[in-house]
Amino acid sequence: MPRHQIASVALAIVCGSVPAAIQAQQPTPPQQPLGQTPPSTLPPASPFSGIIFGNYQYHAERAPDGSTAANRFDLDRAYLTYRLAAGSRTGVRVTADLFKSPTTGYDLRLKYAYLQYDFLKRPDLSAFVRAGILHTVEIDHEENYWPRWIAQVATERARFFSSADVGVATQVNLPQKLGEVYATVTDGPGYVNAGADDRFKDYALRLSLTPLASGAGIFRTFTLSPWVYRGDTASKFAGSAADPTTGVLGPIGRGLRRNRWGVFAGLRDPRLSLGAEYAERTDETELGENTAASPVTVASATGRVLSAYAVVKPFLLADSASAIPLGVVVRWDDTRPDKSQDPGTHFIVAGLTWDLSSRAALALDYQEQLPHDGTSTPASKVYFAHFVASF
């Protein structure tokens, strides 16, 4: 979509008049800052909502010449969302993403834009289907347990896939609060590269089980979520034409594997949020020039990520009536591009959070990316002051 059209969409979201309140079948409102007022006690959602977060960052790492990186203020994101019922079972969501462009300051693009139809609505079982730019299989789900405004989840940091893509999806909410099944068929390149897709499609499925949801206590939110993602990308020689005079061989029609899978376990409560994930990615790449002298061969590598984190409100955990909104956040990731070899990176987060209200929070945290065993990934040591507000 051309930039001026995207800007028009975002302007319509911001300036459009707000109609009647959204009906119950609409998608849930944007996630509140992690550890804030539980969703069940929040005011009713309005058609227009959003979230904004940013930071100040002080870099402590040094370049090879001895200089330090630039310290700066950043507005990471502003998401502006508009939801509207389009009938008793149909709804629309459009989310504009204001982001920092590497070349033009701040820019606008669509993050989500889909039509949803609730084809099954029973007291014990419900399901919907979506079409458009929509959530992929795992990243958005995990952000219910980890505060995205502090850092991306491990699978997104490792570029397993995008958090949103163009395609269709369906979700079935299981009876007796046992969980949900979410499945997608998408183009593959992600919402940032929409339009750069090929003839292949990516297929993904997530099963989220909440076996303790009908009980009481802090463990009722325990979730176990295995997921799988299967896809292909086109060969870079898909459009090649055979040329006997130069030795160029014909087009290659097969796809290159782009497969991922993982298992996530999490617990979310205003007093304590825990998460752990193991995930793998297998990617095929082409070697050779597709000529008689240098025919194409395919190489494959399987990488993996391991992530664990906790967000604790110690005063609330000790006394649910406490008015001290202090939180502690810690996280550790280990990422390896090839799990059969040692080179990789550790990513560490440690800090404190403070809730200004049920919809706004601050964080002071330290984040370190530490390469090990010869990887070429650069090291970083950054002190952050983060803020987030939703509305």
Buried (B, 14 or more C-beta within 10 A) or exposed (E): EEEEEBBEBBEEBEEEEEEEEBEEBBBEBBBBBBBBBEEEEBEEBBBBBBBBBBBEBBBEEEEEEEEEBEEEEEBBBBBBBBBBBEEEBBBBBBBBBBBEEEEEEEBBBBBBBBBBBBEEEEEEEBBBBBBBBBBBBBBBBBBBBBBBBBBBBBBBBBEBBBBBBBBBBBBBBBEEBEBBBBBBEBBBBBBBEBEEBBEBBBBBBBBBBBBBBEEEEBEBBBBBBBBBBBBBBBBEBBEBEEEEEEBBBEEBEEBBBBBBBBEBBBBBBBBBBBBBBBBBBBBBEBEEBBBEEEEBEBEEBBBBBBBBBBBBBBBBBEEEEBEEBBBEBBBBBBBBBEBEEEBBBBBBBEBEBEBBEBBBBBBEBBBBBBBBEEBEBEBBBBBBBBBBBBE
